[in-house]
């Protein structure tokens, strides 16, 4: 199933600064130009107010709704998220602020994602190793023991083992773990594929500003994921070594096939420094392009897998257990109680975020808290 993790959106509003300070908003000084901004964390929603009259929100949709971002939120129910956020906005700001409904805010960042299901842990590790070898056009690739991130300044692809991410946070950031995180079922074999689009990529790709109501749609997010899957070649399945060799032989002349087979074997079985020494970047790019044009994935499966993953199939492949159904009822009951209790004020201590290029950082991009 296609879903959305983090979303960031903004609107223009003019709010009295004294009102913000009186109601627990904290000051934040931007070092670059000394501008004073204000921020407030309301449960899983993070609000920022800028003196130019810009109100911004950032949060993880599944974490806001379920208490964990390990669960896939069904975008057919996006109207419920919008209603809940509008409820929070009305509670936080006076009616005189004239803030437009959340569905009409402008989206400046969105992280559509899907869960891919391996048959077992061994298969999951095999597929993660294949994904690390894949070529990611116009993105700088960083690999980690249980995942990969390919990124530039305006977009990134993050692929990792979801269960290992939860274990990592439990060991290194225990305060970031919720009861819901530890109670989620059926994620041991899940590979999470997340595409993070920021402001400039959104505007470049769609040529105009997108409202929240335009992006929180299953068809919109599915089209984005399909496009990026095609761009990196995941519309062509990973095959076994002999299957790749056989396919190359059928598609090309004898001499060309021999060169492409030699390259494919080196690309899969030799270290990166060896490949870069033997083939120029231009030659590598040409070989990869030629194979892609014939629908051949140059990366082959190094081990036998029980079931091959179709990366273009975004449908849910696991059935909810009775335990999860009970948990869902408890969560929904707690959600209803939450809105009947008195609002509490929360104190946020500024935190220096880990650089995105450290081994742990790709586990930290989980929205507004």
N, C-alpha and C positions, 0 to 999 in steps of 0.2 A: 504493500500500500504506500502511496505517496503522501507525505506529510510535510510539515514545516516545524523546525525547531525554533531558532531565534528569529525575531522580527524587530526591526527598528523603524519608527515612523515619527513624523513631526507635523506640527501645525503652527500657524501664527496666532499668538494670543498675547495680550498685555495684562500682566498680573502684578499687583502691588507687591513690591519687595518686602515691605514690612509685614504683609500678610504671610508670605512664605517663611520669614524668620520666626514669626509668632507661632507658626504651625509646624515647627520642627524641621524645616528645610535647612540644609547645611551649605555653607559657602565653599566654593572651590575656585582657587585662583589659577588661571591658565598661565603657565610660566612664560610662554612665547611672547605674549603681549600684555600680561598683567590684568586681563579681563576677569571680572568676578562673575561666576555663575553659581547657580543653586541646584542642589540635587536632593532627592528623597527616595528611599526604598520603601515601598508599600508591599509587604509580603514578597512575591516574586516579581513585582513590577518595579522597574527603575525609571524614575522621571528626572529629567534635566530641564532647567529653565535658563535661557540665555538672554542677556539684557537687550538684544536686538528684537525681542518679542517672539522668540522661538521656543515652543514647548516640545520636548522630545521624550519618547518612551522607548524602552528596550526591554524585551523579556523573552523567555523561552515558553512557547505555547504549551507543550506537553507538561513542562514543569509547573506552569501556572495552573493547569487544569487537573493534572494527576498527582503533582508533588514529585514527579520524576520525569526526566526527558528520555528515559529508556523505553517508554511506551509510545506507540505510534498513534497520534491523534487523527481521527477521521475528519478530513476537511469538508465533508458533507455537512458537518455540524459547526462550521466556522461562525455562523450567526450567533451561536451560544457564546463563543469566546468574545465576540464583539459586544454583546449585551453585558457580559460580566465586566469587561474593561470599561465600558461606558458607565456602569454602576460605580466603579472605583473613581473614575474621573469626576462624576457628580458629587461624590462624597468628599473629594480632596479640594475642589475648587468652588468658590462662590458662584452663584448663578449669574452674577454681573460680569463674570470673566468672558462670556460669550464664546466659549470653546466649542468648536464644531464636533459632531459625533465622531467617534473613533474610526468608523468605516470610511470617512472622508479625509482622514489624515494622509499625508504623502509618505509612501514607503521609501526609505533610504537604505534599507538592508534587509535581506531575507535569506534564510538557510533552508531550502527545500531538501528533503532527504528521503531515503527509502531503506528498508532492512532487507538484506539478502540472506537467504537461509542455506547454509551448508548442511550436509547430512550428519556430520559429526565433527568433533573438535579437530581431528587430524585433517579432514577435508578443508576446514576453515583455515588452518595454518597454511595448507598447500595453496589455496586461492590467494591468501594475503601475500605470499611470496611471489606469486605471478603478478599481482597488482603492483608490487614494488618495482618490477622489471619493466612495466608498461611505460610507453613514452607519453608525456603530457605536454602537448604543444603550448608554447609561450608561458609556461609555468616552471618555477624552480622547484625541484623535487627534493623532499627530505623524508628519509625512511627511519622507522623506529621498530623496535622488536615486534610489536603487535599492530602496526599500522603504517600509514603513509600520509603525507600532506604535500600537495603540489600547489603553489600559490604565487601570486604577484600582488601588487598593491591594492587591486580592486576586486579580486575574486580568488577563491581557493577551493580545491577539492580535498576533502578529508575522508579517508577510508580507514576503518579500524574495527577491532573486536570490541563489541559493546560490553560484554561481560568483563573483559580485562580492564576496560576503562573504569568500570565501577570498582573493581578490586584495587586499581591504582589509587583512586580517590580515597578509598577506605584506608589504605596504608599511608598515604601522604597528605591527604586533606580530609581527615575524619569529620570535621565540622561541615563539610560539603555533602555528606552522605545523609540521606533521609531513610526513614523506615520503608517508604515506598520503593526506593532504589533496591533495597535488600530483599524485597518481597516479590519482585517481578519474576515471572516464570518464562521459560522457553526462550532465553536469550544466549544460552551458552554457545550456540552455534551460529549466532547472528553476526554478520558483517554489516556495519553501518556505512552507507554511502551518502555523504553530505556535500552539497554544493553551496558555497557561501558567496552570495552576490552582494557587493556593496554599491554605494551610490553611483559611482561613475560607470560601472559595468551595467547597472540597471538602465541608466539613461542612454548609454551607448547601444545597448542591445534592443531597447524598445522605443528609443527616439523621443520619449515624452515621460512625464512624471506619472507614476502609477499610484493609485489610491489603494488603501488597505483592502477595500472590498474587491479590487481588481486582482490582487495577488493571492489572497486567501481562498483560492479555488483549486480544486483537484486538477482540472484540465490545464490550468496555467502552469502549475508546478510540475505536472507530468511532462508537458512540452519542454520545459527547461531541462529536466533530467534526461529526457530522450536526446536532446540536442548535445548535451555534454557527453553522454555515453557514446554517441556517434563520433564526436570530435576526438575522443581518446581511443576509439576503436573497440569499445566494449559491445558494440552491436554485432561483432563477430566473436563467437564463443572461443574460449580456450580449448585447444585440442591437445591430444597426445603428440609426442615427438614424431612418431611414424605417420600420424594423420597429417601433420603439417607438411612433412617431406613429400608425402604422396600427393597432396593438393597442389604443392608448388610444381611438381613434375607434370601434372595434368594441365596447368595453366600457362606454362612458359616453355620456350625452346630449351633444348638440352644444355647449351652453354649458359644461358641466362639462369636456368633453374639451378645449375651447379653452383653458380656464384651466390644466388639467393639462399640456397640450402646451407652453404658454408657460413654465410652471415647469420642466418637464423640460429644455427647451432652455437656459434660464438656468442651471439647476443644473449642466449639463455644460459650457457654453461661457463663462460669466461668472466673474470672480474672486469669492472668498468675501465680500469686503467689499461688493460690489455686491449679491449675493444677500441678505445680512443687512440691507442698507438697504432693499431692495425688499419682502422678505417677513419677517414676524416669525418668531421661533423656533417659536411655536405653529402658525403657518400652514405653515411648512416641515414640521413634524412631522406635521400632518394630511395634507398632500399625499403625503408619503412613506408614511404608513400606508395611505392609500386605494389607492395604486398597489400596495403589497405585498399587500394583501388580494385584489387581482385578478391576482396572480402576474406583476406587471410590474416588472422591474428598472429603476429610474429612470435609472441610468447606462448610456449607450450607447457602443458602440465608436467611437472617433474615426477609426480607420483600418481598412482592409481587412485581415483576418487569413486565413492559409492554412487554419487549422483552429480551430474554436471549442472552448474548454475547458469540459468538464462538471465543475463543482466538486463534484458529488456522486459522482463516479466515483473511488474511492480505489485502483483497481487499478494495479499496476506497468505502465508503458507502454514501457519500454525493455528491450532484451535485453542481457544481460551479454556483453561482448566477451571474446575469448581472453585479452587482456592483463589484464582484471580477474579472470578465472578463475585465472590464474597468480598474480596478486597475492594473491588469497584463500588459495591454498594456502600461499604464503610466510607470510602473516599467521598462519594456523592453526598452522603449524610453529613459528613464533616464540613463539606463545602457549603451546604445549606445553613448549618449552625453558625458558620463563620460570619455570615452576613447578618445574623441576629445578635451578635455580640458587640460590645462597645469597642470602637476603634482604638488601638493602642499606638503609641508613638514609638518609633524605632530609631535607634542610634546607629549610624554607620561609621565605622572606622576606615579611613582611606587605606587602600591596599595596593602595593606595587605589584603589578602583574608580571608574571614570568615572560621573558621574551618568547615570541612565537617560534623561534628557531631552536629552542632547547628541546630536549627529548620529551619533556612532559607537557609542553605547552598546548599541543593539539587536543589534549584531554580537557583543557580549561575553558574552551570556547563554548560555553553552554548557556548563553543568554544572560539575563539580568539577575541571576541569583538562584 
